[in-house]
Amino acid sequence: MRRSRAAMVVVACCIGAACLIFVLVPSISAAVFPHLRAEAPGPDSVNESDLTAAIVPPTDDERLESLIAGGSVRLLELSVGKVGALHAGNDSLLRSQAAGMVSLAEQLRLDAAALWVSPENESVRSQFIDALDEFATAGSMLEDGIPTDRSVRDDALEHLARGTDVLSETLQGYTPTPTVEPEGSIVPADLAAEAVPEFPGALRPGERFVYDDSSGDNTASIIIGGLTTSNGFETIGTKPVEYTPGPGNVYLLVTVQVTHLGYRGEGTSSRIRTPAESAFTLHYNGETYRPLQAPGQTSRGGSYSSLVLERHESRAGYLFFEVPEDFDPANAYLQVRVGSNSPVWHLDPAKAAG
């Protein structure tokens, strides 16, 4: 009887949490079902001035929202599947559902821990991770199939119920945060008028900035290296897309190298997520520029984008900016938001680190 009650609680909680996903946080529907978004087919030739105005890279708060959205639905599906497999006595299905839950919960935990969320959503992330721990525990208890000890089954169901309950609280507590640009303005394109700040302590090209992730367990570094300009490029693939700057502009390509320097903690994650493209801002002659959305592999080389690094792994790629054709790097600074830090590099090649 206890097991039946626990199973009913799990199913009821799953239904309630699913309703919260689509009622309390409407934007989650779009995150879970991206095919419902209106998408107009684009031409093979793209003027990036127009394209950038239509695309604003997501912030880590928005990434967290998407992570909670998609992860919650999949976890609830697996929870109901596990309850069904238990009651049907389907051992092989239970093993599969349990292993899937453990793998999913661990991956979501890694991804959530690597985000640089705003202070008002820090508690939401912590709550989400608490829920993931409950789901991971429930999955690990049933990975070997239907337990012979009924108390193990009941405990696993209790963990599922607690995980679903905490997940519901997480969904109710999330506070959508708009993308905040310097000076509090939200820019629709990659260019916004703003006075260039003074950066007397700016790093030189080639200098390394070292930082810890939010857990304090992993250390990584960022190096802003060489730069070049281009009058256009195209993507590499079965359907190449040509990028052409607007009149009087060129593309500025800035090399970004990120490296996982090491893991020194006792936590569950020895991986680290690098800053998103949206974390970078180019300051030049009284104006600020945002990087283009990462185009992937191009005729000029690979683009930089956020990714998860294993220990001692390193990756490099270009950030693409559209700038005036008379661009002078002596007057340019590149800033990146890394947690509570905002290191700045002076892009003047004459000041490159030796």
C-alpha positions as CSV (number, residue, x, y, z in Angstrom):
1,M,0.0,0.0,0.0
2,R,2.8,2.4,0.8
3,R,4.4,1.8,-2.6
4,S,1.1,2.5,-4.3
5,R,0.7,5.7,-2.4
6,A,4.2,6.8,-3.2
7,A,3.7,6.0,-6.9
8,M,0.5,8.0,-7.0
9,V,2.3,10.9,-5.4
10,V,5.0,10.8,-8.0
11,V,2.6,10.7,-10.9
12,A,0.5,13.5,-9.4
13,C,3.6,15.6,-8.8
14,C,4.7,15.0,-12.4
15,I,1.4,16.1,-13.7
16,G,1.4,19.2,-11.5
17,A,5.0,20.1,-12.5
18,A,4.2,19.7,-16.2
19,C,1.3,22.1,-15.9
20,L,3.5,24.6,-14.1
21,I,6.0,24.4,-17.0
22,F,3.5,25.6,-19.5
23,V,1.3,27.9,-17.3
24,L,3.7,29.7,-15.0
25,V,6.5,30.1,-17.4
26,P,5.0,30.5,-20.9
27,S,8.3,31.1,-22.6
28,I,9.3,27.5,-21.7
29,S,7.0,26.2,-24.3
30,A,9.2,27.7,-27.0
31,A,12.3,26.3,-25.4
32,V,10.9,22.8,-25.2
33,F,9.2,22.9,-28.6
34,P,11.5,25.0,-30.8
35,H,9.7,23.8,-33.9
36,L,6.7,25.9,-32.9
37,R,8.7,29.1,-33.4
38,A,8.0,31.0,-36.6
39,E,11.0,30.7,-38.8
40,A,11.3,32.4,-42.2
41,P,13.6,30.8,-44.7
42,G,16.6,32.9,-45.3
43,P,18.5,33.5,-48.5
44,D,21.9,31.9,-49.1
45,S,23.5,35.4,-49.2
46,V,23.2,37.2,-45.9
47,N,23.9,40.9,-45.0
48,E,25.1,40.5,-41.5
49,S,23.9,44.0,-40.5
50,D,20.3,42.9,-41.0
51,L,20.9,39.4,-39.5
52,T,22.5,40.7,-36.3
53,A,19.6,43.0,-35.7
54,A,17.3,40.0,-35.7
55,I,19.4,37.8,-33.5
56,V,20.4,38.5,-29.9
57,P,22.6,35.8,-28.3
58,P,21.0,34.3,-25.2
59,T,22.3,35.3,-21.8
60,D,23.2,32.6,-19.2
61,D,19.9,33.4,-17.3
62,E,18.1,32.5,-20.5
63,R,20.2,29.4,-20.9
64,L,19.3,28.4,-17.4
65,E,15.6,28.9,-18.2
66,S,15.9,26.7,-21.3
67,L,17.9,24.1,-19.3
68,I,15.2,23.9,-16.7
69,A,12.5,23.8,-19.3
70,G,13.8,21.0,-21.5
71,G,15.3,19.1,-18.6
72,S,12.2,19.2,-16.5
73,V,10.0,17.7,-19.3
74,R,12.5,14.9,-19.9
75,L,12.9,14.1,-16.2
76,L,9.1,14.0,-15.7
77,E,8.7,11.6,-18.7
78,L,11.4,9.3,-17.2
79,S,9.8,9.5,-13.8
80,V,6.4,8.4,-15.1
81,G,8.1,5.7,-17.2
82,K,9.9,4.3,-14.1
83,V,6.7,4.1,-12.1
84,G,5.0,2.3,-15.0
85,A,7.9,-0.1,-15.3
86,L,7.9,-0.9,-11.6
87,H,4.2,-1.7,-11.5
88,A,4.3,-3.7,-14.7
89,G,7.3,-5.7,-13.4
90,N,9.3,-4.7,-16.6
91,D,12.9,-5.1,-15.4
92,S,14.6,-4.2,-18.7
93,L,12.5,-1.1,-19.2
94,L,13.2,0.0,-15.6
95,R,16.9,-0.4,-16.1
96,S,16.8,1.7,-19.2
97,Q,14.7,4.5,-17.7
98,A,16.8,4.6,-14.5
99,A,20.1,4.8,-16.5
100,G,18.7,7.5,-18.7
101,M,17.6,9.5,-15.6
102,V,21.0,9.3,-14.0
103,S,22.8,10.3,-17.1
104,L,20.4,13.2,-17.8
105,A,20.5,14.5,-14.2
106,E,24.3,14.4,-14.1
107,Q,24.6,16.2,-17.5
108,L,22.0,18.9,-16.5
109,R,23.9,19.4,-13.2
110,L,27.1,20.0,-15.1
111,D,25.5,22.4,-17.5
112,A,23.7,24.3,-14.8
113,A,26.7,24.6,-12.6
114,A,28.8,26.1,-15.5
115,L,26.4,29.0,-16.1
116,W,27.1,32.6,-14.8
117,V,23.6,33.5,-13.7
118,S,22.5,36.8,-12.2
119,P,22.2,37.0,-8.4
120,E,18.4,36.9,-8.4
121,N,18.4,33.5,-10.1
122,E,21.3,32.0,-8.1
123,S,18.8,30.4,-5.6
124,V,16.8,29.0,-8.5
125,R,19.9,27.3,-9.9
126,S,20.7,25.8,-6.5
127,Q,17.1,24.6,-6.2
128,F,17.3,23.0,-9.6
129,I,20.5,21.3,-8.8
130,D,18.9,20.0,-5.5
131,A,16.1,18.5,-7.6
132,L,18.6,16.9,-10.0
133,D,20.3,15.3,-7.1
134,E,17.0,13.7,-6.0
135,F,16.4,12.4,-9.5
136,A,19.9,11.0,-9.8
137,T,19.6,9.2,-6.5
138,A,16.3,7.7,-7.5
139,G,17.8,6.5,-10.8
140,S,20.9,5.0,-9.2
141,M,18.7,3.0,-6.8
142,L,16.9,1.4,-9.7
143,E,19.7,1.0,-12.3
144,D,20.1,-2.7,-11.5
145,G,16.4,-3.4,-12.1
146,I,13.5,-4.1,-9.8
147,P,14.9,-4.4,-6.3
148,T,14.1,-7.5,-4.2
149,D,13.9,-5.3,-1.1
150,R,10.6,-3.4,-1.2
151,S,11.9,-0.7,1.0
152,V,14.5,0.2,-1.7
153,R,11.6,0.6,-4.2
154,D,9.7,2.8,-1.8
155,D,12.8,5.0,-1.0
156,A,13.4,5.4,-4.8
157,L,9.8,6.6,-5.3
158,E,10.2,9.0,-2.4
159,H,13.3,10.5,-4.0
160,L,11.3,10.9,-7.2
161,A,8.5,12.6,-5.4
162,R,10.9,15.0,-3.6
163,G,12.7,15.7,-6.8
164,T,9.4,16.5,-8.6
165,D,8.3,18.7,-5.7
166,V,11.5,20.7,-5.7
167,L,11.3,21.0,-9.4
168,S,7.8,22.5,-9.1
169,E,9.2,25.1,-6.6
170,T,12.0,25.9,-9.0
171,L,9.6,26.6,-11.8
172,Q,7.6,28.9,-9.6
173,G,10.7,30.7,-8.3
174,Y,12.4,31.5,-11.6
175,T,12.6,35.2,-12.5
176,P,13.2,35.9,-16.2
177,T,16.0,38.4,-16.5
178,P,16.3,40.6,-19.6
179,T,19.7,40.9,-21.4
180,V,21.5,43.8,-19.8
181,E,24.1,45.6,-21.9
182,P,26.5,48.2,-20.6
183,E,24.8,51.3,-19.2
184,G,21.6,49.2,-18.9
185,S,20.5,49.4,-22.5
186,I,19.4,46.5,-24.6
187,V,20.6,46.8,-28.2
188,P,18.9,45.0,-31.1
189,A,22.0,45.1,-33.3
190,D,25.7,44.6,-32.8
191,L,26.3,48.4,-32.5
192,A,25.2,50.9,-29.9
193,A,26.3,54.4,-29.1
194,E,28.2,54.6,-25.9
195,A,31.3,56.4,-24.6
196,V,34.4,54.3,-24.6
197,P,35.5,53.8,-21.0
198,E,39.1,54.2,-19.9
199,F,40.9,50.9,-19.3
200,P,44.2,51.9,-17.8
201,G,44.9,48.4,-16.6
202,A,43.9,46.6,-19.8
203,L,45.6,43.4,-20.6
204,R,47.7,43.2,-23.8
205,P,47.0,40.8,-26.7
206,G,48.4,37.4,-25.8
207,E,48.1,38.0,-22.0
208,R,46.2,35.3,-20.0
209,F,43.3,36.0,-17.6
210,V,42.8,33.2,-15.1
211,Y,39.5,32.6,-13.3
212,D,37.6,30.0,-11.3
213,D,34.2,28.7,-12.1
214,S,31.2,29.4,-9.8
215,S,31.9,26.2,-7.7
216,G,35.5,27.2,-7.1
217,D,36.6,23.7,-8.1
218,N,37.8,24.4,-11.7
219,T,40.3,26.9,-13.0
220,A,40.4,28.2,-16.6
221,S,42.0,30.9,-18.6
222,I,41.1,33.2,-21.5
223,I,43.7,34.6,-24.0
224,I,42.7,37.2,-26.5
225,G,45.2,36.8,-29.4
226,G,45.7,38.0,-32.9
227,L,43.1,39.8,-35.0
228,T,42.5,40.3,-38.7
229,T,39.9,42.0,-40.9
230,S,37.9,40.6,-43.8
231,N,35.6,41.9,-46.6
232,G,33.5,38.7,-46.3
233,F,33.5,35.0,-45.8
234,E,31.3,32.0,-46.2
235,T,30.4,29.0,-44.0
236,I,31.7,25.5,-44.8
237,G,29.2,22.7,-45.3
238,T,26.6,21.3,-47.7
239,K,24.8,24.6,-47.9
240,P,27.4,27.4,-47.6
241,V,26.1,30.8,-46.4
242,E,27.9,33.9,-47.6
243,Y,28.4,36.8,-45.1
244,T,28.8,40.3,-46.6
245,P,29.3,43.4,-44.4
246,G,27.3,46.5,-44.9
247,P,28.5,49.4,-47.0
248,G,31.6,51.0,-45.4
249,N,32.2,48.1,-43.0
250,V,34.5,45.1,-42.7
251,Y,34.5,42.1,-40.5
252,L,36.9,42.1,-37.5
253,L,38.0,38.6,-36.5
254,V,39.5,38.3,-32.9
255,T,41.1,35.1,-31.7
256,V,39.9,33.8,-28.4
257,Q,41.6,30.8,-26.7
258,V,40.1,29.2,-23.6
259,T,41.9,26.5,-21.5
260,H,40.8,24.3,-18.6
261,L,43.8,24.6,-16.3
262,G,42.8,22.1,-13.7
263,Y,40.4,20.7,-11.1
264,R,41.2,21.0,-7.4
265,G,37.9,20.5,-5.7
266,E,35.9,17.7,-4.3
267,G,32.7,18.4,-6.2
268,T,31.0,16.2,-8.8
269,S,32.1,18.3,-11.8
270,S,35.6,18.5,-13.2
271,R,34.3,20.2,-16.4
272,I,33.9,23.9,-17.0
273,R,31.8,25.9,-19.5
274,T,33.4,28.8,-21.3
275,P,31.8,32.3,-21.6
276,A,29.1,32.7,-24.2
277,E,29.6,35.0,-27.2
278,S,27.1,37.4,-25.6
279,A,29.6,37.9,-22.7
280,F,32.0,39.8,-25.0
281,T,31.8,43.5,-25.9
282,L,34.0,45.5,-28.2
283,H,34.6,49.1,-27.3
284,Y,35.7,51.3,-30.1
285,N,35.7,55.1,-30.7
286,G,32.8,55.9,-28.4
287,E,30.6,52.9,-29.5
288,T,30.1,49.3,-28.5
289,Y,29.8,46.3,-30.7
290,R,28.4,42.9,-30.1
291,P,29.8,39.8,-31.8
292,L,27.9,38.0,-34.5
293,Q,26.2,34.8,-33.7
294,A,28.8,32.1,-34.1
295,P,28.7,30.9,-37.8
296,G,30.6,27.7,-37.2
297,Q,33.4,26.6,-39.5
298,T,34.1,29.3,-42.1
299,S,36.5,30.0,-45.0
300,R,38.5,32.2,-42.6
301,G,38.6,29.6,-39.8
302,G,36.5,28.3,-36.9
303,S,34.3,30.6,-34.8
304,Y,34.4,30.9,-31.1
305,S,31.3,29.7,-29.1
306,S,30.6,28.6,-25.6
307,L,31.4,24.9,-24.9
308,V,32.2,22.6,-22.0
309,L,35.9,21.8,-21.5
310,E,37.4,18.7,-19.9
311,R,40.4,19.0,-17.7
312,H,43.5,20.4,-19.5
313,E,41.4,20.8,-22.7
314,S,41.9,23.9,-24.8
315,R,39.9,25.4,-27.7
316,A,40.4,28.5,-29.9
317,G,38.2,30.3,-32.4
318,Y,37.3,33.7,-33.9
319,L,34.8,36.2,-32.6
320,F,33.3,38.0,-35.6
321,F,32.4,41.7,-35.4
322,E,31.2,44.1,-38.0
323,V,33.2,47.4,-37.7
324,P,33.9,50.5,-39.8
325,E,36.4,49.8,-42.7
326,D,38.8,52.4,-41.2
327,F,39.0,50.4,-37.9
328,D,42.1,51.1,-35.9
329,P,42.9,48.5,-33.2
330,A,44.9,51.1,-31.2
331,N,41.5,52.6,-30.1
332,A,39.8,49.2,-29.5
333,Y,39.2,47.2,-26.3
334,L,37.6,43.8,-25.9
335,Q,35.8,43.1,-22.6
336,V,34.3,39.8,-21.3
337,R,32.0,39.1,-18.4
338,V,33.3,36.1,-16.4
339,G,31.2,35.7,-13.3
340,S,31.9,38.8,-11.1
341,N,35.0,39.7,-13.2
342,S,35.2,41.8,-16.4
343,P,38.7,41.6,-17.8
344,V,39.6,43.9,-20.7
345,W,42.2,43.5,-23.5
346,H,43.7,46.4,-25.5
347,L,43.6,45.1,-29.1
348,D,46.6,47.2,-30.3
349,P,49.0,44.7,-31.8
350,A,51.9,47.0,-31.0
351,K,51.3,46.3,-27.3
352,A,51.1,42.5,-27.7
353,A,52.7,40.5,-25.0
354,G,56.2,39.2,-25.9
